[in-house]
């Protein structure tokens, strides 16, 4: 399924800091693959192995090379590059395009899009989004359960007892993911992701089951830990009104490994609020910046998105090649431009060094609500998915669960 640049801008302009530099009609260009690359040797004249169907990225290195050429040679390189049917050209760090590029792109109908993000950050964000967009998917007739974090899919003819098998697993503390219709997506590395069909989310089949536990408070459950002997009817979402979707999406790898995360990432990516498993509402007024040395913050955010899908309320900042003042300025800019009106948090890799000092400075100035030090992946998962609750409870719960994830075995 093709994705137009206009749709990309509508969905990701704020998150990725995108701006169309060419005329509006060029945004009707279609992106047909999840591959995003730099033009490389094409700028130098070698075009024999150039694949024009890929989205192209011009970073500081490519633009510096074009600036090093004479005006005539630079213009020739740009025209040669844009002579191909390229779906879109991204320019990172908000840099100015080479002279004549926008005009040539307008003539050719090729959109030029600027992004505020650094090249490495942009690659990570856009690839994750496009991979999810173009991942092959299908619907299977069956029932899917989460058993200790591993997806277990029951398939067979109608009436054979697939739903009954899953309901028995749920009564033993495991989780229902989907019943009857299972939406399966294949990601890179052979990972299969199964989720429920949104049409039938509240109506899992449960013939002959009693209505035990109808008065239980769904907010008292931990959405990340299966509870033994929860009632089938309650766990499957037979309760009416705002509420119960199947509580997990299961990702199964080629070697039997799996990662568990809340379901309906596709809907969340489109900006629609969804109920979290356990009845908690998806938080929309909390945002944060992960601050780390080197590429740690970017790596943690990338890992989180592999687990929990694209994140529109969380961003990564590195201290690499930045002074303390520049680090503070970058964080402030992100909150002002992308997190305005939301409760701001900082998540630093350590309580020390330029990252920790910058975070403490912003906390002292009252620009953020709190700073988490020693950030790890479990803390990020809790930060994203803990239900909206009083500040002290939220901070305590997030820190406690991240600490529990630490351990050593020998």
KEKE-3310 file (N, C-alpha, C; in steps of 0.2 Angstrom, whole numbers, plus 5000, padded with zeros to 4 digits):
npx = (5004:5003:5010:5007:5016:5010:5001:5010:5016:5004:5003:5015:5022:5023:5029:5041:5046:5044:5044:5037:5046:5045:5032:5015:5008:5017:5017:5009:5016:5020:5026:5033:5040:5048:5061:5075:5087:5104:5109:5123:5135:5129:5128:5141:5142:5141:5129:5124:5120:5109:5095:5080:5067:5068:5066:5075:5089:5097:5110:5121:5134:5132:5127:5138:5147:5141:5142:5156:5159:5161:5149:5143:5146:5140:5126:5125:5126:5115:5105:5107:5104:5091:5085:5080:5065:5061:5054:5053:5063:5072:5079:5090:5092:5087:5094:5099:5093:5104:5108:5096:5090:5077:5069:5072:5066:5053:5050:5051:5042:5045:5045:5053:5058:5060:5068:5069:5077:5092:5103:5105:5095:5084:5084:5082:5069:5060:5062:5057:5043:5040:5043:5033:5022:5023:5024:5020:5004:4990:4974:4969:4960:4956:4962:4971:4983:4992:5005:5015:5022:5024:5017:5003:4995:4979:4972:4960:4945:4929:4920:4928:4933:4943:4941:4937:4949:4958:4951:4952:4965:4966:4959:4969:4978:4984:4984:4971:4973:4967:4952:4944:4946:4962:4974:4988:5005:5020:5036:5053:5067:5060:5050:5034:5019:5004:4988:4972:4956:4949:4936:4929:4933:4927:4920:4923:4922:4912:4904:4893:4899:4900:4896:4906:4914:4910:4909:4922:4936:4943:4954:4962:4971:4987:4993:5004:5006:5001:4986:4982:4967:4958:4942:4934:4924:4926:4939:4939:4933:4919:4912:4902:4903:4916:4931:4936:4948:4956:4971:4984:4997:5006:5022:5030:5046:5058:5064:5057:5057:5049:5041:5031:5018:5006:4991:4985:4993:4993:4982:4985:4996:4990:4985:4973:4965:4966:4959:4969:4975:4968:4960:4965:4967:4975:4989:4989:4994:5007:5024:5041:5059:5073:5089:5105:5122:5133:5126:5116:5103:5096:5097:5090:5077:5074:5074:5063:5053:5053:5047:5035:5029:5028:5033:5026:5026:5038:5056:5073:5089:5106:5122:5132:5144:5140:5139:5136:5127:5121:5115:5105:5098:5093:5085:5075:5070:5064:5054:5046:5042:5037:5031:5022:5011:5009:5013:5030:5044:5060:5072:5086:5102:5112:5115:5124:5139:5137:5124:5117:5119:5113:5099:5096:5098:5087:5077:5078:5075:5062:5057:5053:5043:5048:5064:5070:5083:5096:5090:5082:5076:5064:5059:5056:5046:5036:5034:5028:5016:5010:4995:4986:4988:4989:5004:5014:5011:5013:5027:5033:5028:5034:5048:5049:5045:5055:5066:5064:5067:5080:5094:5104:5111:5120)
npy = (4994:5011:5026:5043:5058:5068:5062:5057:5069:5074:5065:5064:5077:5085:5077:5073:5085:5090:5099:5105:5110:5112:5116:5113:5104:5094:5085:5075:5065:5047:5036:5020:5010:5004:5008:5019:5029:5037:5047:5044:5039:5044:5058:5061:5056:5043:5032:5020:5009:5014:5015:5022:5021:5022:5032:5047:5054:5068:5073:5082:5079:5076:5088:5096:5091:5095:5109:5110:5109:5118:5131:5128:5114:5109:5112:5104:5091:5091:5092:5080:5071:5073:5070:5057:5047:5050:5047:5055:5068:5070:5083:5085:5091:5104:5111:5122:5119:5115:5128:5130:5118:5117:5123:5115:5103:5106:5108:5095:5088:5083:5080:5090:5089:5096:5092:5095:5086:5078:5068:5054:5052:5055:5045:5033:5036:5038:5026:5016:5020:5019:5005:4999:5004:4998:4985:4968:4960:4950:4943:4930:4916:4911:4909:4919:4919:4925:4918:4917:4928:4923:4921:4911:4903:4897:4887:4881:4872:4879:4879:4869:4872:4882:4894:4890:4884:4895:4902:4894:4895:4908:4908:4902:4912:4918:4927:4934:4938:4939:4934:4924:4933:4936:4948:4948:4953:4955:4959:4965:4954:4942:4943:4940:4949:4948:4954:4960:4961:4976:4978:4968:4969:4970:4958:4944:4927:4917:4906:4898:4903:4909:4924:4929:4940:4953:4965:4969:4980:4987:4995:4991:4982:4976:4980:4974:4962:4946:4940:4928:4917:4927:4933:4925:4932:4945:4947:4946:4957:4958:4967:4982:4998:5011:5003:4988:4981:4967:4963:4963:4963:4952:4947:4936:4928:4921:4911:4907:4917:4931:4947:4957:4969:4983:4982:4987:4996:5002:5010:5019:5025:5033:5043:5042:5041:5027:5014:5007:4991:4983:4994:5007:5023:5028:5039:5056:5068:5068:5070:5067:5068:5059:5058:5056:5049:5049:5038:5033:5037:5038:5024:5018:5023:5019:5005:5004:5008:4997:4988:4994:5001:5016:5032:5046:5055:5056:5059:5058:5064:5068:5070:5072:5080:5092:5107:5110:5121:5121:5108:5110:5120:5113:5103:5112:5118:5107:5104:5116:5116:5104:5098:5107:5113:5101:5089:5089:5079:5073:5060:5054:5046:5045:5052:5064:5071:5079:5077:5074:5086:5095:5091:5093:5107:5111:5106:5114:5126:5125:5120:5107:5094:5083:5073:5058:5047:5036:5029:5016:5002:4996:5006:5016:5009:5009:5022:5026:5019:5018:5021:5037:5046:5052:5063:5059:5046:5041:5043:5035:5022:5020:5021:5011:4999:4999:4997:4984:4977:4976:4965:4951:4936:4920)
npz = (5000:4995:5002:5003:5002:5007:5017:5025:5030:5037:5047:5054:5055:5066:5075:5069:5065:5052:5036:5021:5008:4994:4981:4986:4978:4975:4986:4983:4979:4979:4992:4991:4997:5012:5013:5016:5012:5009:4995:4991:4980:4969:4969:4965:4952:4949:4944:4941:4949:4956:4965:4962:4968:4982:4997:4999:5009:5013:5022:5033:5028:5015:5010:5013:5004:4992:4993:4992:4979:4963:4958:4946:4945:4956:4953:4942:4948:4957:4947:4941:4951:4954:4942:4942:4946:4960:4976:4987:4995:5009:5020:5033:5050:5048:5038:5024:5008:4993:4981:4969:4970:4975:4965:4954:4959:4960:4947:4942:4950:4962:4980:4992:5008:5024:5039:5057:5065:5069:5058:5061:5071:5064:5054:5062:5067:5056:5049:5057:5057:5044:5042:5050:5043:5030:5033:5029:5031:5037:5039:5051:5054:5070:5087:5099:5111:5125:5132:5145:5139:5126:5110:5107:5095:5091:5079:5067:5061:5062:5077:5083:5096:5099:5105:5118:5122:5124:5133:5144:5147:5150:5162:5170:5172:5161:5145:5135:5118:5105:5098:5086:5074:5070:5068:5059:5058:5049:5054:5052:5053:5054:5064:5070:5073:5082:5084:5090:5081:5079:5077:5083:5097:5109:5111:5114:5111:5122:5126:5137:5149:5165:5174:5183:5195:5190:5197:5200:5201:5187:5186:5196:5192:5186:5171:5165:5171:5172:5180:5191:5190:5186:5181:5167:5160:5163:5160:5147:5142:5142:5149:5147:5138:5140:5139:5139:5130:5122:5132:5127:5115:5105:5101:5091:5089:5077:5084:5095:5105:5113:5114:5125:5123:5126:5117:5100:5093:5081:5080:5091:5085:5076:5083:5091:5106:5117:5127:5140:5143:5157:5160:5162:5156:5141:5142:5138:5141:5145:5143:5138:5138:5134:5140:5136:5136:5122:5110:5118:5122:5110:5107:5117:5115:5102:5105:5114:5105:5097:5105:5109:5099:5088:5096:5101:5111:5117:5116:5111:5116:5114:5122:5114:5106:5110:5121:5139:5139:5126:5126:5136:5129:5118:5124:5129:5118:5112:5121:5120:5107:5103:5115:5121:5133:5139:5153:5158:5158:5162:5158:5162:5159:5169:5186:5185:5176:5160:5156:5167:5175:5166:5167:5180:5181:5173:5180:5192:5187:5185:5174:5171:5177:5184:5186:5181:5185:5179:5169:5161:5150:5155:5164:5154:5147:5158:5160:5148:5148:5161:5169:5170:5184:5201:5204:5213:5215:5202:5200:5210:5207:5194:5196:5206:5198:5188:5196:5200:5189:5188:5191:5195:5189:5193)
capx = (5000:5007:5009:5008:5020:5005:4999:5016:5016:4999:5003:5021:5025:5025:5034:5048:5048:5044:5041:5037:5049:5042:5025:5010:5006:5022:5016:5005:5021:5019:5031:5030:5044:5051:5069:5077:5094:5107:5111:5129:5140:5125:5130:5148:5141:5140:5122:5122:5116:5105:5088:5076:5061:5069:5066:5082:5090:5103:5112:5126:5139:5130:5127:5144:5150:5139:5145:5163:5160:5159:5142:5141:5147:5135:5120:5124:5125:5108:5100:5107:5101:5084:5082:5077:5059:5062:5047:5054:5070:5073:5085:5090:5095:5084:5099:5096:5095:5108:5105:5093:5087:5070:5066:5072:5062:5046:5049:5051:5037:5048:5044:5058:5055:5065:5067:5074:5080:5098:5102:5104:5089:5078:5084:5079:5062:5057:5062:5052:5037:5039:5042:5026:5017:5023:5024:5015:4999:4984:4969:4969:4954:4959:4962:4978:4984:4999:5007:5022:5025:5025:5011:5001:4989:4975:4969:4956:4939:4924:4917:4932:4935:4948:4940:4937:4956:4960:4947:4955:4972:4965:4958:4975:4982:4987:4980:4968:4975:4962:4947:4940:4950:4968:4978:4995:5009:5027:5041:5059:5069:5055:5045:5027:5015:4997:4984:4965:4952:4946:4928:4926:4937:4923:4915:4926:4917:4913:4898:4892:4903:4897:4897:4909:4918:4908:4910:4929:4938:4948:4960:4967:4975:4993:4992:5009:5007:4995:4984:4978:4960:4953:4936:4934:4920:4929:4946:4938:4930:4911:4909:4901:4906:4923:4934:4941:4951:4961:4976:4991:4999:5011:5027:5034:5052:5059:5067:5052:5057:5043:5040:5024:5017:4999:4988:4982:4998:4992:4977:4988:5000:4986:4983:4967:4966:4963:4960:4975:4973:4967:4955:4968:4967:4981:4990:4990:4997:5013:5029:5047:5065:5078:5095:5111:5129:5134:5120:5112:5096:5093:5096:5084:5070:5073:5072:5056:5048:5052:5042:5029:5027:5030:5032:5025:5027:5045:5061:5080:5094:5112:5126:5138:5146:5136:5141:5130:5122:5118:5111:5099:5094:5090:5079:5070:5067:5059:5048:5042:5040:5033:5028:5018:5004:5009:5018:5036:5048:5067:5075:5094:5106:5115:5115:5131:5141:5134:5117:5113:5119:5108:5093:5095:5097:5080:5072:5079:5072:5055:5054:5051:5040:5053:5069:5072:5090:5097:5084:5082:5070:5058:5057:5053:5039:5032:5033:5023:5010:5007:4989:4986:4987:4993:5011:5018:5010:5016:5034:5034:5027:5038:5054:5049:5045:5061:5071:5063:5069:5087:5096:5110:5111:5126)
capy = (5000:5017:5031:5049:5062:5072:5059:5057:5076:5075:5061:5065:5083:5088:5073:5073:5092:5090:5105:5104:5116:5113:5117:5109:5098:5089:5081:5069:5059:5041:5032:5013:5006:5007:5009:5026:5029:5043:5046:5042:5041:5047:5065:5061:5055:5036:5031:5013:5005:5019:5013:5028:5020:5023:5039:5049:5058:5073:5075:5087:5077:5076:5095:5099:5089:5099:5115:5110:5110:5124:5132:5124:5107:5108:5112:5098:5086:5091:5090:5073:5067:5074:5067:5051:5048:5049:5048:5061:5070:5073:5086:5084:5097:5110:5114:5125:5115:5118:5132:5128:5111:5117:5125:5109:5098:5109:5106:5087:5086:5079:5084:5091:5090:5097:5090:5098:5081:5076:5063:5048:5052:5055:5038:5029:5037:5037:5019:5013:5022:5016:4998:4998:5006:4993:4978:4963:4958:4946:4941:4923:4913:4908:4913:4920:4920:4927:4913:4919:4932:4920:4921:4905:4904:4891:4887:4875:4873:4883:4875:4864:4873:4886:4899:4887:4883:4901:4904:4890:4898:4915:4906:4900:4918:4920:4933:4934:4944:4940:4929:4923:4936:4938:4952:4946:4957:4952:4964:4963:4949:4936:4944:4940:4952:4947:4958:4958:4964:4981:4977:4963:4969:4969:4953:4938:4922:4914:4902:4894:4905:4913:4931:4930:4946:4959:4971:4970:4987:4985:4999:4988:4977:4978:4978:4971:4956:4942:4939:4921:4916:4933:4930:4925:4937:4952:4948:4946:4963:4958:4973:4987:5005:5012:4999:4982:4978:4962:4966:4962:4962:4947:4947:4930:4928:4914:4906:4906:4922:4936:4953:4959:4976:4984:4981:4992:5001:5006:5016:5024:5029:5038:5049:5040:5038:5020:5011:5003:4985:4984:4999:5013:5027:5030:5045:5060:5074:5067:5069:5067:5068:5054:5062:5051:5050:5046:5037:5028:5039:5036:5017:5016:5025:5014:4998:5005:5008:4990:4985:4998:5005:5023:5036:5053:5060:5054:5061:5057:5069:5066:5076:5071:5087:5098:5109:5110:5126:5118:5103:5113:5123:5108:5100:5117:5119:5101:5104:5121:5115:5097:5096:5113:5111:5094:5089:5088:5075:5071:5054:5054:5040:5045:5058:5066:5073:5085:5075:5075:5093:5099:5089:5096:5114:5112:5105:5119:5132:5124:5119:5101:5091:5078:5070:5051:5046:5029:5027:5009:5001:4995:5013:5019:5006:5011:5030:5027:5015:5019:5026:5044:5046:5058:5064:5055:5038:5039:5043:5030:5016:5020:5020:5004:4994:4999:4994:4977:4974:4975:4959:4947:4928:4917)
capz = (5000:4995:5006:5000:5006:5011:5022:5030:5034:5041:5053:5057:5054:5072:5079:5066:5063:5045:5033:5014:5005:4987:4981:4989:4974:4975:4991:4981:4977:4983:4994:4990:5001:5018:5012:5017:5011:5006:4988:4990:4974:4964:4969:4962:4945:4948:4944:4938:4954:4960:4965:4963:4972:4989:4999:5000:5014:5012:5028:5033:5024:5007:5008:5013:4998:4986:4994:4991:4972:4960:4957:4940:4946:4961:4950:4938:4953:4959:4942:4939:4956:4953:4935:4943:4949:4968:4979:4992:4997:5016:5022:5040:5054:5046:5034:5018:5002:4988:4976:4963:4971:4976:4959:4950:4962:4958:4940:4942:4954:4968:4986:4996:5015:5029:5046:5062:5068:5066:5053:5064:5074:5059:5051:5067:5068:5049:5047:5062:5055:5037:5043:5052:5037:5024:5035:5026:5036:5035:5045:5051:5058:5076:5094:5100:5118:5127:5137:5148:5134:5120:5107:5106:5091:5090:5072:5065:5059:5066:5082:5086:5103:5099:5110:5124:5124:5126:5139:5150:5148:5154:5169:5173:5173:5155:5143:5128:5113:5100:5097:5080:5069:5072:5063:5060:5054:5049:5054:5050:5057:5055:5070:5069:5078:5082:5088:5089:5076:5083:5076:5088:5102:5116:5111:5114:5112:5129:5127:5143:5154:5170:5175:5189:5195:5186:5201:5201:5198:5182:5187:5201:5189:5183:5164:5163:5175:5172:5187:5191:5192:5184:5178:5160:5157:5165:5157:5140:5140:5141:5152:5142:5139:5139:5143:5139:5124:5124:5135:5125:5108:5106:5096:5092:5085:5074:5089:5101:5110:5112:5118:5126:5124:5125:5110:5096:5092:5075:5082:5095:5081:5072:5088:5094:5113:5118:5134:5141:5147:5164:5161:5163:5150:5138:5144:5132:5143:5148:5138:5141:5134:5136:5139:5137:5133:5116:5107:5122:5122:5104:5107:5122:5112:5097:5108:5116:5099:5094:5110:5111:5093:5088:5102:5099:5117:5120:5112:5113:5115:5116:5124:5109:5102:5113:5127:5143:5137:5120:5128:5139:5124:5114:5127:5130:5111:5110:5125:5118:5100:5103:5121:5124:5136:5142:5159:5155:5162:5159:5160:5161:5160:5176:5190:5185:5170:5157:5155:5174:5176:5162:5169:5187:5180:5171:5186:5197:5184:5185:5167:5170:5183:5188:5183:5182:5184:5178:5165:5158:5146:5159:5166:5148:5146:5163:5158:5142:5149:5167:5168:5173:5191:5205:5202:5218:5214:5196:5200:5214:5203:5188:5199:5209:5193:5185:5200:5200:5183:5189:5195:5192:5190:5191)
cpx = (5004:5005:5011:5012:5015:5002:5004:5016:5010:4999:5009:5025:5027:5030:5041:5050:5049:5041:5042:5040:5047:5035:5021:5009:5011:5021:5012:5009:5020:5026:5029:5035:5046:5058:5070:5084:5097:5109:5118:5133:5136:5127:5137:5147:5140:5133:5119:5118:5112:5098:5083:5070:5062:5068:5073:5083:5097:5104:5118:5132:5138:5130:5133:5148:5148:5141:5152:5164:5159:5152:5140:5141:5141:5128:5119:5123:5118:5103:5101:5104:5093:5081:5079:5070:5059:5056:5048:5061:5069:5079:5085:5093:5092:5089:5096:5098:5100:5104:5102:5089:5079:5066:5066:5067:5055:5045:5048:5045:5039:5048:5051:5056:5061:5063:5071:5078:5087:5098:5101:5097:5083:5078:5080:5071:5058:5057:5057:5045:5035:5038:5036:5021:5017:5024:5019:5010:4994:4980:4969:4963:4957:4958:4969:4978:4991:5001:5014:5025:5026:5018:5009:4994:4986:4971:4965:4949:4934:4921:4921:4934:4941:4947:4940:4944:4959:4957:4950:4962:4971:4963:4964:4980:4985:4982:4977:4971:4969:4958:4944:4944:4956:4972:4985:5000:5016:5032:5048:5062:5065:5050:5038:5023:5008:4993:4976:4962:4948:4938:4925:4930:4933:4919:4919:4921:4918:4906:4898:4896:4899:4899:4901:4913:4916:4909:4917:4931:4944:4954:4965:4971:4981:4993:4998:5011:5001:4993:4980:4971:4956:4947:4936:4930:4923:4935:4945:4935:4922:4908:4908:4904:4913:4927:4938:4942:4955:4968:4983:4992:5005:5015:5031:5040:5053:5062:5063:5052:5051:5044:5033:5023:5009:4997:4986:4987:4996:4987:4980:4993:4996:4983:4976:4968:4963:4964:4965:4972:4973:4962:4958:4968:4974:4983:4992:4994:5003:5018:5036:5053:5070:5084:5101:5117:5129:5127:5115:5105:5093:5092:5090:5077:5069:5071:5065:5051:5047:5047:5035:5026:5030:5028:5031:5025:5034:5050:5068:5084:5101:5117:5132:5138:5142:5139:5135:5125:5118:5113:5104:5095:5090:5084:5073:5066:5062:5053:5043:5039:5035:5029:5024:5012:5004:5014:5024:5041:5055:5069:5082:5097:5109:5114:5122:5133:5136:5126:5114:5113:5114:5101:5091:5094:5090:5075:5072:5075:5065:5052:5052:5048:5045:5058:5070:5079:5091:5092:5086:5076:5064:5055:5053:5046:5034:5030:5028:5016:5007:5001:4990:4984:4990:5000:5015:5017:5013:5023:5036:5034:5032:5045:5054:5049:5052:5067:5070:5066:5077:5089:5102:5109:5118:5126)
cpy = (5006:5022:5038:5053:5067:5069:5058:5063:5076:5071:5062:5071:5086:5084:5073:5080:5093:5097:5104:5111:5117:5114:5112:5103:5092:5083:5075:5063:5053:5038:5025:5008:5009:5008:5016:5026:5036:5041:5043:5044:5044:5055:5066:5059:5047:5034:5024:5009:5009:5016:5019:5027:5022:5030:5041:5054:5062:5075:5081:5085:5078:5084:5098:5097:5094:5106:5116:5111:5117:5125:5128:5116:5105:5107:5106:5092:5085:5089:5083:5069:5067:5072:5060:5052:5046:5051:5055:5062:5073:5077:5087:5091:5104:5114:5117:5120:5118:5123:5129:5121:5112:5119:5119:5104:5100:5107:5099:5084:5081:5083:5084:5093:5091:5094:5093:5092:5080:5069:5056:5047:5052:5048:5033:5030:5036:5030:5015:5014:5018:5008:4996:4999:5001:4986:4973:4961:4954:4945:4933:4921:4909:4912:4913:4922:4922:4922:4914:4923:4929:4919:4914:4905:4897:4892:4880:4877:4876:4877:4869:4865:4878:4891:4896:4886:4889:4903:4900:4893:4904:4913:4904:4906:4921:4925:4932:4940:4945:4934:4929:4926:4938:4942:4951:4950:4955:4958:4961:4958:4943:4937:4944:4944:4951:4952:4957:4963:4970:4981:4973:4963:4968:4963:4946:4933:4918:4910:4898:4896:4909:4920:4933:4937:4952:4965:4973:4977:4985:4989:4996:4983:4980:4976:4974:4964:4952:4940:4932:4922:4923:4930:4930:4931:4944:4953:4949:4952:4962:4964:4979:4994:5005:5007:4994:4980:4972:4965:4966:4961:4957:4947:4940:4930:4921:4909:4905:4912:4927:4942:4955:4966:4977:4984:4988:4998:5005:5012:5021:5028:5034:5043:5047:5038:5031:5018:5007:4996:4986:4990:5006:5017:5028:5037:5050:5067:5074:5066:5069:5067:5064:5057:5057:5053:5046:5044:5032:5030:5037:5028:5015:5017:5020:5007:4999:5005:5001:4986:4988:5002:5013:5027:5043:5058:5059:5055:5059:5063:5067:5072:5076:5078:5093:5100:5109:5115:5123:5112:5105:5116:5118:5105:5105:5118:5113:5102:5110:5120:5109:5096:5102:5110:5105:5094:5086:5084:5074:5064:5053:5048:5040:5052:5061:5068:5078:5083:5076:5082:5097:5097:5093:5104:5115:5111:5111:5125:5131:5122:5112:5099:5087:5076:5063:5050:5038:5026:5020:5008:5000:5002:5016:5016:5008:5018:5030:5024:5015:5023:5032:5043:5051:5057:5059:5048:5036:5038:5037:5023:5015:5018:5012:4998:4994:4996:4986:4973:4973:4969:4956:4940:4925:4910)
cpz = (5000:5000:5003:5005:5010:5017:5028:5034:5039:5047:5057:5057:5061:5076:5076:5064:5056:5042:5026:5011:4997:4987:4983:4985:4973:4980:4989:4979:4982:4985:4994:4993:5007:5018:5012:5016:5009:4999:4987:4984:4969:4963:4965:4955:4944:4949:4942:4942:4958:4959:4967:4967:4979:4991:5001:5005:5013:5019:5028:5029:5017:5005:5008:5007:4992:4987:4992:4983:4969:4959:4951:4941:4951:4958:4945:4942:4955:4953:4940:4945:4955:4946:4936:4946:4956:4971:4984:4994:5004:5017:5029:5043:5052:5041:5027:5012:4997:4984:4970:4964:4972:4969:4954:4952:4960:4951:4939:4946:4960:4974:4989:5003:5020:5036:5051:5065:5065:5062:5056:5068:5069:5055:5056:5067:5061:5047:5051:5059:5048:5037:5045:5047:5032:5026:5032:5032:5033:5041:5045:5056:5064:5082:5096:5108:5120:5133:5139:5143:5128:5117:5105:5102:5090:5083:5071:5063:5064:5071:5085:5093:5104:5105:5117:5127:5127:5132:5145:5151:5152:5161:5173:5174:5167:5151:5136:5124:5108:5099:5090:5074:5072:5066:5064:5055:5055:5049:5052:5055:5058:5061:5067:5075:5077:5087:5086:5084:5080:5082:5082:5095:5109:5116:5110:5115:5119:5130:5133:5149:5159:5171:5181:5189:5192:5190:5202:5198:5193:5183:5192:5198:5186:5176:5161:5166:5175:5179:5187:5193:5191:5180:5171:5157:5158:5161:5149:5137:5138:5144:5147:5143:5138:5142:5140:5132:5127:5126:5132:5118:5109:5100:5096:5087:5082:5079:5095:5106:5108:5116:5119:5127:5123:5118:5106:5095:5086:5076:5086:5090:5077:5077:5091:5101:5113:5125:5134:5144:5154:5166:5162:5156:5148:5140:5138:5134:5146:5142:5141:5136:5137:5135:5141:5134:5127:5112:5111:5122:5116:5104:5111:5118:5106:5100:5111:5110:5096:5099:5110:5105:5093:5094:5100:5105:5120:5115:5115:5111:5118:5117:5119:5105:5104:5120:5132:5141:5131:5122:5131:5134:5120:5117:5128:5123:5110:5114:5122:5111:5099:5109:5124:5127:5139:5148:5156:5160:5158:5162:5158:5163:5167:5179:5190:5177:5167:5157:5162:5176:5173:5165:5176:5186:5177:5176:5191:5194:5183:5178:5166:5177:5187:5183:5185:5181:5183:5174:5161:5154:5150:5162:5160:5147:5151:5162:5153:5144:5156:5166:5172:5180:5195:5204:5207:5216:5207:5196:5204:5210:5198:5191:5202:5203:5189:5189:5200:5194:5183:5193:5191:5194:5189:5193)
residu = (UNK:UNK:UNK:UNK:UNK:UNK:UNK:UNK:UNK:UNK:UNK:UNK:UNK:UNK:UNK:UNK:UNK:UNK:UNK:UNK:UNK:UNK:UNK:UNK:UNK:UNK:UNK:UNK:UNK:UNK:UNK:UNK:UNK:UNK:UNK:UNK:UNK:UNK:UNK:UNK:UNK:UNK:UNK:UNK:UNK:UNK:UNK:UNK:UNK:UNK:UNK:UNK:UNK:UNK:UNK:UNK:UNK:UNK:UNK:UNK:UNK:UNK:UNK:UNK:UNK:UNK:UNK:UNK:UNK:UNK:UNK:UNK:UNK:UNK:UNK:UNK:UNK:UNK:UNK:UNK:UNK:UNK:UNK:UNK:UNK:UNK:UNK:UNK:UNK:UNK:UNK:UNK:UNK:UNK:UNK:UNK:UNK:UNK:UNK:UNK:UNK:UNK:UNK:UNK:UNK:UNK:UNK:UNK:UNK:UNK:UNK:UNK:UNK:UNK:UNK:UNK:UNK:UNK:UNK:UNK:UNK:UNK:UNK:UNK:UNK:UNK:UNK:UNK:UNK:UNK:UNK:UNK:UNK:UNK:UNK:UNK:UNK:UNK:UNK:UNK:UNK:UNK:UNK:UNK:UNK:UNK:UNK:UNK:UNK:UNK:UNK:UNK:UNK:UNK:UNK:UNK:UNK:UNK:UNK:UNK:UNK:UNK:UNK:UNK:UNK:UNK:UNK:UNK:UNK:UNK:UNK:UNK:UNK:UNK:UNK:UNK:UNK:UNK:UNK:UNK:UNK:UNK:UNK:UNK:UNK:UNK:UNK:UNK:UNK:UNK:UNK:UNK:UNK:UNK:UNK:UNK:UNK:UNK:UNK:UNK:UNK:UNK:UNK:UNK:UNK:UNK:UNK:UNK:UNK:UNK:UNK:UNK:UNK:UNK:UNK:UNK:UNK:UNK:UNK:UNK:UNK:UNK:UNK:UNK:UNK:UNK:UNK:UNK:UNK:UNK:UNK:UNK:UNK:UNK:UNK:UNK:UNK:UNK:UNK:UNK:UNK:UNK:UNK:UNK:UNK:UNK:UNK:UNK:UNK:UNK:UNK:UNK:UNK:UNK:UNK:UNK:UNK:UNK:UNK:UNK:UNK:UNK:UNK:UNK:UNK:UNK:UNK:UNK:UNK:UNK:UNK:UNK:UNK:UNK:UNK:UNK:UNK:UNK:UNK:UNK:UNK:UNK:UNK:UNK:UNK:UNK:UNK:UNK:UNK:UNK:UNK:UNK:UNK:UNK:UNK:UNK:UNK:UNK:UNK:UNK:UNK:UNK:UNK:UNK:UNK:UNK:UNK:UNK:UNK:UNK:UNK:UNK:UNK:UNK:UNK:UNK:UNK:UNK:UNK:UNK:UNK:UNK:UNK:UNK:UNK:UNK:UNK:UNK:UNK:UNK:UNK:UNK:UNK:UNK:UNK:UNK:UNK:UNK:UNK:UNK:UNK:UNK:UNK:UNK:UNK:UNK:UNK:UNK:UNK:UNK:UNK:UNK:UNK:UNK:UNK:UNK:UNK:UNK:UNK:UNK:UNK:UNK:UNK:UNK:UNK:UNK:UNK:UNK:UNK:UNK:UNK:UNK:UNK:UNK:UNK:UNK:UNK:UNK:UNK:UNK:UNK:UNK:UNK:UNK:UNK:UNK:UNK:UNK:UNK:UNK:UNK:UNK:UNK:UNK:UNK:UNK:UNK:UNK:UNK:UNK:UNK:UNK:UNK:UNK:UNK:UNK:UNK:UNK:UNK:UNK)
# end
